[in-house]
Amino acid sequence: MRLRQIALVARNLDAARADIAAVFGIDYAYDDPGVGKYGLCNAVFPIGDTFLEVVSPKIEGTTAGRLLDKRSGDGGYMVILQTDRLEQARQRIRNAGARIVDEITGDGFAFTHIHPRDVGGAIVSVDWMDPPERWQWAGPEWRKHAPKHASLAIIGAELQSIAPDKMAKRWGEVLGLSVERVGAVWKIALDRGEICFTALQDQRGEGLRGFKVAASDADAIRRAAAQRALVDDAGNLILAGAIVGLVDR
């Protein structure tokens, strides 16, 4: 199972889109018409062969809008994993007693959205693609616009919780993956990445606090972020309310 996409939620999609494009040097984002049924508009950016999405509510009463209110602003929204064993993954989710709130199986692609209350911290989707390198949600042209850095990729997600041990255990149960404790952090190892669970780090409550990106020139990304005043007092890079950890590759 692989971490393939992170979704953030923002009130101002245009502002978030401009920040992400400038920081990562990306000249392209796909507007997925499929999110319209959830009352959202979005932008999906290729980060190497992984993806960063920003969604924004365009009507009242959306899940995304409620999350913006609950967590007092922009931030993490969704973790999207990719599997090559779709039916086994779906059956495991059901066996764990987690509700599937939406699922689609199309021509060479599928998704399975798990109710956030049944895992905690974020909406989780388990997706499948054929061929595996395909990514339906980024449109047909994303490869032409992906940054040229071969090592640029999203490699981690961090969720904070009142009880990170329990949240990690639940994610592991639903996804069929083992959990390891490393100091004060609980981790689920993925193919080319990991999901980390920590105690609450701020006053925003449980949720997807941030994500980690490996880059061949992390310093250039930091400089671009600083130029746009996207670095907080602690030195953290902030995009749409989420903390971005950078790893040199």
Order of alpha helices (4+ residues) and beta strands (2+ residues): beta-alpha-beta-beta-alpha-beta-alpha-beta-beta-beta-alpha-beta-alpha-beta-beta-beta-beta-alpha-beta-beta
